[in-house]
């Protein structure tokens, strides 16, 4: 997780608006990805029973 933060800070030298938008979409995508994988995991666990 720290590597991601360092990677995002490294891109801060560019236009702050585009970087902020990029961070927003990346964070949103990560949250959706974690949430959907959690849902899929619970479905996959409960389908065996």
mmCIF file of the N, C-alpha and C atoms, coordinates in Angstrom:
data_MODEL
# 
_entry.id   MODEL 
# 
loop_
_atom_site.group_PDB 
_atom_site.id 
_atom_site.type_symbol 
_atom_site.label_atom_id 
_atom_site.label_alt_id 
_atom_site.label_comp_id 
_atom_site.label_asym_id 
_atom_site.label_entity_id 
_atom_site.label_seq_id 
_atom_site.pdbx_PDB_ins_code 
_atom_site.Cartn_x 
_atom_site.Cartn_y 
_atom_site.Cartn_z 
_atom_site.occupancy 
_atom_site.B_iso_or_equiv 
_atom_site.pdbx_formal_charge 
_atom_site.auth_seq_id 
_atom_site.auth_comp_id 
_atom_site.auth_asym_id 
_atom_site.auth_atom_id 
_atom_site.pdbx_PDB_model_num 
ATOM 1   N N  . UNK A 1 1  ? 0.825   -1.209  0.000   1.00 0.00 ? 1  UNK A N  1 
ATOM 2   C CA . UNK A 1 1  ? 0.000   0.000   0.000   1.00 0.00 ? 1  UNK A CA 1 
ATOM 3   C C  . UNK A 1 1  ? 0.859   1.259   0.000   1.00 0.00 ? 1  UNK A C  1 
ATOM 4   N N  . UNK A 1 2  ? 2.025   1.189   0.649   1.00 0.00 ? 2  UNK A N  1 
ATOM 5   C CA . UNK A 1 2  ? 2.908   2.358   0.693   1.00 0.00 ? 2  UNK A CA 1 
ATOM 6   C C  . UNK A 1 2  ? 3.488   2.692   -0.676  1.00 0.00 ? 2  UNK A C  1 
ATOM 7   N N  . UNK A 1 3  ? 3.738   1.660   -1.466  1.00 0.00 ? 3  UNK A N  1 
ATOM 8   C CA . UNK A 1 3  ? 4.279   1.889   -2.809  1.00 0.00 ? 3  UNK A CA 1 
ATOM 9   C C  . UNK A 1 3  ? 3.309   2.721   -3.643  1.00 0.00 ? 3  UNK A C  1 
ATOM 10  N N  . UNK A 1 4  ? 2.006   2.442   -3.480  1.00 0.00 ? 4  UNK A N  1 
ATOM 11  C CA . UNK A 1 4  ? 0.984   3.165   -4.224  1.00 0.00 ? 4  UNK A CA 1 
ATOM 12  C C  . UNK A 1 4  ? 0.975   4.637   -3.829  1.00 0.00 ? 4  UNK A C  1 
ATOM 13  N N  . UNK A 1 5  ? 1.097   4.901   -2.516  1.00 0.00 ? 5  UNK A N  1 
ATOM 14  C CA . UNK A 1 5  ? 1.120   6.288   -2.027  1.00 0.00 ? 5  UNK A CA 1 
ATOM 15  C C  . UNK A 1 5  ? 2.337   7.029   -2.568  1.00 0.00 ? 5  UNK A C  1 
ATOM 16  N N  . UNK A 1 6  ? 3.491   6.354   -2.571  1.00 0.00 ? 6  UNK A N  1 
ATOM 17  C CA . UNK A 1 6  ? 4.709   6.971   -3.108  1.00 0.00 ? 6  UNK A CA 1 
ATOM 18  C C  . UNK A 1 6  ? 4.585   7.229   -4.599  1.00 0.00 ? 6  UNK A C  1 
ATOM 19  N N  . UNK A 1 7  ? 3.940   6.304   -5.300  1.00 0.00 ? 7  UNK A N  1 
ATOM 20  C CA . UNK A 1 7  ? 3.742   6.449   -6.735  1.00 0.00 ? 7  UNK A CA 1 
ATOM 21  C C  . UNK A 1 7  ? 2.855   7.650   -7.030  1.00 0.00 ? 7  UNK A C  1 
ATOM 22  N N  . UNK A 1 8  ? 1.797   7.817   -6.222  1.00 0.00 ? 8  UNK A N  1 
ATOM 23  C CA . UNK A 1 8  ? 0.886   8.947   -6.422  1.00 0.00 ? 8  UNK A CA 1 
ATOM 24  C C  . UNK A 1 8  ? 1.564   10.267  -6.081  1.00 0.00 ? 8  UNK A C  1 
ATOM 25  N N  . UNK A 1 9  ? 2.412   10.271  -5.043  1.00 0.00 ? 9  UNK A N  1 
ATOM 26  C CA . UNK A 1 9  ? 3.115   11.493  -4.671  1.00 0.00 ? 9  UNK A CA 1 
ATOM 27  C C  . UNK A 1 9  ? 4.155   11.872  -5.729  1.00 0.00 ? 9  UNK A C  1 
ATOM 28  N N  . UNK A 1 10 ? 4.699   10.873  -6.381  1.00 0.00 ? 10 UNK A N  1 
ATOM 29  C CA . UNK A 1 10 ? 5.702   11.127  -7.421  1.00 0.00 ? 10 UNK A CA 1 
ATOM 30  C C  . UNK A 1 10 ? 5.072   11.850  -8.609  1.00 0.00 ? 10 UNK A C  1 
ATOM 31  N N  . UNK A 1 11 ? 3.773   11.622  -8.834  1.00 0.00 ? 11 UNK A N  1 
ATOM 32  C CA . UNK A 1 11 ? 3.097   12.253  -9.965  1.00 0.00 ? 11 UNK A CA 1 
ATOM 33  C C  . UNK A 1 11 ? 2.559   13.635  -9.643  1.00 0.00 ? 11 UNK A C  1 
ATOM 34  N N  . UNK A 1 12 ? 2.887   14.160  -8.455  1.00 0.00 ? 12 UNK A N  1 
ATOM 35  C CA . UNK A 1 12 ? 2.343   15.434  -8.022  1.00 0.00 ? 12 UNK A CA 1 
ATOM 36  C C  . UNK A 1 12 ? 2.973   16.633  -8.726  1.00 0.00 ? 12 UNK A C  1 
ATOM 37  N N  . UNK A 1 13 ? 4.033   16.407  -9.476  1.00 0.00 ? 13 UNK A N  1 
ATOM 38  C CA . UNK A 1 13 ? 4.721   17.518  -10.130 1.00 0.00 ? 13 UNK A CA 1 
ATOM 39  C C  . UNK A 1 13 ? 3.941   18.035  -11.323 1.00 0.00 ? 13 UNK A C  1 
ATOM 40  N N  . UNK A 1 14 ? 2.999   17.250  -11.823 1.00 0.00 ? 14 UNK A N  1 
ATOM 41  C CA . UNK A 1 14 ? 2.215   17.657  -12.988 1.00 0.00 ? 14 UNK A CA 1 
ATOM 42  C C  . UNK A 1 14 ? 1.105   18.618  -12.613 1.00 0.00 ? 14 UNK A C  1 
ATOM 43  N N  . UNK A 1 15 ? 0.131   18.752  -13.504 1.00 0.00 ? 15 UNK A N  1 
ATOM 44  C CA . UNK A 1 15 ? -1.015  19.614  -13.272 1.00 0.00 ? 15 UNK A CA 1 
ATOM 45  C C  . UNK A 1 15 ? -1.851  19.068  -12.110 1.00 0.00 ? 15 UNK A C  1 
ATOM 46  N N  . UNK A 1 16 ? -2.042  19.854  -11.049 1.00 0.00 ? 16 UNK A N  1 
ATOM 47  C CA . UNK A 1 16 ? -2.739  19.357  -9.852  1.00 0.00 ? 16 UNK A CA 1 
ATOM 48  C C  . UNK A 1 16 ? -4.179  18.919  -10.116 1.00 0.00 ? 16 UNK A C  1 
ATOM 49  N N  . UNK A 1 17 ? -4.823  19.545  -11.088 1.00 0.00 ? 17 UNK A N  1 
ATOM 50  C CA . UNK A 1 17 ? -6.214  19.211  -11.381 1.00 0.00 ? 17 UNK A CA 1 
ATOM 51  C C  . UNK A 1 17 ? -6.329  17.807  -11.966 1.00 0.00 ? 17 UNK A C  1 
ATOM 52  N N  . UNK A 1 18 ? -5.505  17.506  -12.957 1.00 0.00 ? 18 UNK A N  1 
ATOM 53  C CA . UNK A 1 18 ? -5.547  16.190  -13.594 1.00 0.00 ? 18 UNK A CA 1 
ATOM 54  C C  . UNK A 1 18 ? -5.089  15.107  -12.625 1.00 0.00 ? 18 UNK A C  1 
ATOM 55  N N  . UNK A 1 19 ? -4.096  15.435  -11.789 1.00 0.00 ? 19 UNK A N  1 
ATOM 56  C CA . UNK A 1 19 ? -3.610  14.474  -10.790 1.00 0.00 ? 19 UNK A CA 1 
ATOM 57  C C  . UNK A 1 19 ? -4.700  14.193  -9.766  1.00 0.00 ? 19 UNK A C  1 
ATOM 58  N N  . UNK A 1 20 ? -5.405  15.222  -9.325  1.00 0.00 ? 20 UNK A N  1 
ATOM 59  C CA . UNK A 1 20 ? -6.487  15.049  -8.364  1.00 0.00 ? 20 UNK A CA 1 
ATOM 60  C C  . UNK A 1 20 ? -7.588  14.178  -8.944  1.00 0.00 ? 20 UNK A C  1 
ATOM 61  N N  . UNK A 1 21 ? -7.910  14.410  -10.211 1.00 0.00 ? 21 UNK A N  1 
ATOM 62  C CA . UNK A 1 21 ? -8.934  13.617  -10.894 1.00 0.00 ? 21 UNK A CA 1 
ATOM 63  C C  . UNK A 1 21 ? -8.464  12.173  -11.033 1.00 0.00 ? 21 UNK A C  1 
ATOM 64  N N  . UNK A 1 22 ? -7.181  12.000  -11.371 1.00 0.00 ? 22 UNK A N  1 
ATOM 65  C CA . UNK A 1 22 ? -6.608  10.666  -11.500 1.00 0.00 ? 22 UNK A CA 1 
ATOM 66  C C  . UNK A 1 22 ? -6.656  9.925   -10.170 1.00 0.00 ? 22 UNK A C  1 
ATOM 67  N N  . UNK A 1 23 ? -6.290  10.628  -9.091  1.00 0.00 ? 23 UNK A N  1 
ATOM 68  C CA . UNK A 1 23 ? -6.332  10.029  -7.751  1.00 0.00 ? 23 UNK A CA 1 
ATOM 69  C C  . UNK A 1 23 ? -7.757  9.640   -7.375  1.00 0.00 ? 23 UNK A C  1 
ATOM 70  N N  . UNK A 1 24 ? -8.713  10.491  -7.704  1.00 0.00 ? 24 UNK A N  1 
ATOM 71  C CA . UNK A 1 24 ? -10.109 10.219  -7.383  1.00 0.00 ? 24 UNK A CA 1 
ATOM 72  C C  . UNK A 1 24 ? -10.585 8.952   -8.082  1.00 0.00 ? 24 UNK A C  1 
ATOM 73  N N  . UNK A 1 25 ? -10.320 8.871   -9.393  1.00 0.00 ? 25 UNK A N  1 
ATOM 74  C CA . UNK A 1 25 ? -10.757 7.697   -10.146 1.00 0.00 ? 25 UNK A CA 1 
ATOM 75  C C  . UNK A 1 25 ? -10.025 6.439   -9.713  1.00 0.00 ? 25 UNK A C  1 
ATOM 76  N N  . UNK A 1 26 ? -8.740  6.563   -9.396  1.00 0.00 ? 26 UNK A N  1 
ATOM 77  C CA . UNK A 1 26 ? -7.966  5.407   -8.944  1.00 0.00 ? 26 UNK A CA 1 
ATOM 78  C C  . UNK A 1 26 ? -8.477  4.915   -7.592  1.00 0.00 ? 26 UNK A C  1 
ATOM 79  N N  . UNK A 1 27 ? -8.721  5.840   -6.684  1.00 0.00 ? 27 UNK A N  1 
ATOM 80  C CA . UNK A 1 27 ? -9.269  5.467   -5.384  1.00 0.00 ? 27 UNK A CA 1 
ATOM 81  C C  . UNK A 1 27 ? -10.645 4.848   -5.507  1.00 0.00 ? 27 UNK A C  1 
ATOM 82  N N  . UNK A 1 28 ? -11.490 5.444   -6.345  1.00 0.00 ? 28 UNK A N  1 
ATOM 83  C CA . UNK A 1 28 ? -12.837 4.918   -6.569  1.00 0.00 ? 28 UNK A CA 1 
ATOM 84  C C  . UNK A 1 28 ? -12.782 3.519   -7.158  1.00 0.00 ? 28 UNK A C  1 
ATOM 85  N N  . UNK A 1 29 ? -11.894 3.331   -8.136  1.00 0.00 ? 29 UNK A N  1 
ATOM 86  C CA . UNK A 1 29 ? -11.743 2.023   -8.774  1.00 0.00 ? 29 UNK A CA 1 
ATOM 87  C C  . UNK A 1 29 ? -11.248 0.980   -7.778  1.00 0.00 ? 29 UNK A C  1 
ATOM 88  N N  . UNK A 1 30 ? -10.307 1.356   -6.931  1.00 0.00 ? 30 UNK A N  1 
ATOM 89  C CA . UNK A 1 30 ? -9.782  0.438   -5.922  1.00 0.00 ? 30 UNK A CA 1 
ATOM 90  C C  . UNK A 1 30 ? -10.865 0.026   -4.934  1.00 0.00 ? 30 UNK A C  1 
ATOM 91  N N  . UNK A 1 31 ? -11.681 0.987   -4.498  1.00 0.00 ? 31 UNK A N  1 
ATOM 92  C CA . UNK A 1 31 ? -12.765 0.698   -3.558  1.00 0.00 ? 31 UNK A CA 1 
ATOM 93  C C  . UNK A 1 31 ? -13.789 -0.240  -4.197  1.00 0.00 ? 31 UNK A C  1 
ATOM 94  N N  . UNK A 1 32 ? -14.164 0.039   -5.436  1.00 0.00 ? 32 UNK A N  1 
ATOM 95  C CA . UNK A 1 32 ? -15.112 -0.820  -6.154  1.00 0.00 ? 32 UNK A CA 1 
ATOM 96  C C  . UNK A 1 32 ? -14.535 -2.216  -6.347  1.00 0.00 ? 32 UNK A C  1 
ATOM 97  N N  . UNK A 1 33 ? -13.250 -2.292  -6.682  1.00 0.00 ? 33 UNK A N  1 
ATOM 98  C CA . UNK A 1 33 ? -12.589 -3.577  -6.896  1.00 0.00 ? 33 UNK A CA 1 
ATOM 99  C C  . UNK A 1 33 ? -12.579 -4.408  -5.609  1.00 0.00 ? 33 UNK A C  1 
ATOM 100 N N  . UNK A 1 34 ? -12.208 -3.779  -4.490  1.00 0.00 ? 34 UNK A N  1 
ATOM 101 C CA . UNK A 1 34 ? -12.180 -4.478  -3.197  1.00 0.00 ? 34 UNK A CA 1 
ATOM 102 C C  . UNK A 1 34 ? -13.585 -4.916  -2.793  1.00 0.00 ? 34 UNK A C  1 
ATOM 103 N N  . UNK A 1 35 ? -14.561 -4.032  -2.976  1.00 0.00 ? 35 UNK A N  1 
ATOM 104 C CA . UNK A 1 35 ? -15.938 -4.337  -2.597  1.00 0.00 ? 35 UNK A CA 1 
ATOM 105 C C  . UNK A 1 35 ? -16.501 -5.488  -3.430  1.00 0.00 ? 35 UNK A C  1 
ATOM 106 N N  . UNK A 1 36 ? -16.270 -5.444  -4.751  1.00 0.00 ? 36 UNK A N  1 
ATOM 107 C CA . UNK A 1 36 ? -16.792 -6.496  -5.627  1.00 0.00 ? 36 UNK A CA 1 
ATOM 108 C C  . UNK A 1 36 ? -16.078 -7.829  -5.384  1.00 0.00 ? 36 UNK A C  1 
ATOM 109 N N  . UNK A 1 37 ? -14.786 -7.777  -5.100  1.00 0.00 ? 37 UNK A N  1 
ATOM 110 C CA . UNK A 1 37 ? -14.061 -9.024  -4.809  1.00 0.00 ? 37 UNK A CA 1 
ATOM 111 C C  . UNK A 1 37 ? -14.533 -9.616  -3.485  1.00 0.00 ? 37 UNK A C  1 
ATOM 112 N N  . UNK A 1 38 ? -14.880 -8.751  -2.521  1.00 0.00 ? 38 UNK A N  1 
ATOM 113 C CA . UNK A 1 38 ? -15.436 -9.213  -1.259  1.00 0.00 ? 38 UNK A CA 1 
ATOM 114 C C  . UNK A 1 38 ? -16.784 -9.891  -1.474  1.00 0.00 ? 38 UNK A C  1 
ATOM 115 N N  . UNK A 1 39 ? -17.625 -9.284  -2.299  1.00 0.00 ? 39 UNK A N  1 
ATOM 116 C CA . UNK A 1 39 ? -18.929 -9.868  -2.612  1.00 0.00 ? 39 UNK A CA 1 
ATOM 117 C C  . UNK A 1 39 ? -18.768 -11.213 -3.322  1.00 0.00 ? 39 UNK A C  1 
ATOM 118 N N  . UNK A 1 40 ? -17.860 -11.267 -4.284  1.00 0.00 ? 40 UNK A N  1 
ATOM 119 C CA . UNK A 1 40 ? -17.616 -12.503 -5.018  1.00 0.00 ? 40 UNK A CA 1 
ATOM 120 C C  . UNK A 1 40 ? -17.067 -13.581 -4.093  1.00 0.00 ? 40 UNK A C  1 
ATOM 121 N N  . UNK A 1 41 ? -16.201 -13.177 -3.152  1.00 0.00 ? 41 UNK A N  1 
ATOM 122 C CA . UNK A 1 41 ? -15.623 -14.124 -2.208  1.00 0.00 ? 41 UNK A CA 1 
ATOM 123 C C  . UNK A 1 41 ? -16.697 -14.721 -1.306  1.00 0.00 ? 41 UNK A C  1 
ATOM 124 N N  . UNK A 1 42 ? -17.594 -13.888 -0.803  1.00 0.00 ? 42 UNK A N  1 
ATOM 125 C CA . UNK A 1 42 ? -18.673 -14.397 0.059   1.00 0.00 ? 42 UNK A CA 1 
ATOM 126 C C  . UNK A 1 42 ? -19.614 -15.308 -0.727  1.00 0.00 ? 42 UNK A C  1 
ATOM 127 N N  . UNK A 1 43 ? -19.875 -14.948 -1.975  1.00 0.00 ? 43 UNK A N  1 
ATOM 128 C CA . UNK A 1 43 ? -20.710 -15.797 -2.837  1.00 0.00 ? 43 UNK A CA 1 
ATOM 129 C C  . UNK A 1 43 ? -20.031 -17.143 -3.083  1.00 0.00 ? 43 UNK A C  1 
ATOM 130 N N  . UNK A 1 44 ? -18.735 -17.110 -3.341  1.00 0.00 ? 44 UNK A N  1 
ATOM 131 C CA . UNK A 1 44 ? -17.970 -18.316 -3.639  1.00 0.00 ? 44 UNK A CA 1 
ATOM 132 C C  . UNK A 1 44 ? -17.895 -19.233 -2.417  1.00 0.00 ? 44 UNK A C  1 
ATOM 133 N N  . UNK A 1 45 ? -17.776 -18.637 -1.224  1.00 0.00 ? 45 UNK A N  1 
ATOM 134 C CA . UNK A 1 45 ? -17.749 -19.417 0.015   1.00 0.00 ? 45 UNK A CA 1 
ATOM 135 C C  . UNK A 1 45 ? -19.101 -20.073 0.262   1.00 0.00 ? 45 UNK A C  1 
ATOM 136 N N  . UNK A 1 46 ? -20.180 -19.326 0.104   1.00 0.00 ? 46 UNK A N  1 
ATOM 137 C CA . UNK A 1 46 ? -21.506 -19.827 0.459   1.00 0.00 ? 46 UNK A CA 1 
ATOM 138 C C  . UNK A 1 46 ? -22.071 -20.768 -0.586  1.00 0.00 ? 46 UNK A C  1 
ATOM 139 N N  . UNK A 1 47 ? -21.508 -20.805 -1.777  1.00 0.00 ? 47 UNK A N  1 
ATOM 140 C CA . UNK A 1 47 ? -22.067 -21.646 -2.840  1.00 0.00 ? 47 UNK A CA 1 
ATOM 141 C C  . UNK A 1 47 ? -21.762 -23.130 -2.627  1.00 0.00 ? 47 UNK A C  1 
ATOM 142 N N  . UNK A 1 48 ? -20.762 -23.450 -1.831  1.00 0.00 ? 48 UNK A N  1 
ATOM 143 C CA . UNK A 1 48 ? -20.409 -24.860 -1.578  1.00 0.00 ? 48 UNK A CA 1 
ATOM 144 C C  . UNK A 1 48 ? -21.377 -25.552 -0.635  1.00 0.00 ? 48 UNK A C  1 
ATOM 145 N N  . UNK A 1 49 ? -22.049 -24.788 0.204   1.00 0.00 ? 49 UNK A N  1 
ATOM 146 C CA . UNK A 1 49 ? -22.886 -25.401 1.238   1.00 0.00 ? 49 UNK A CA 1 
ATOM 147 C C  . UNK A 1 49 ? -24.274 -25.778 0.707   1.00 0.00 ? 49 UNK A C  1 
# 
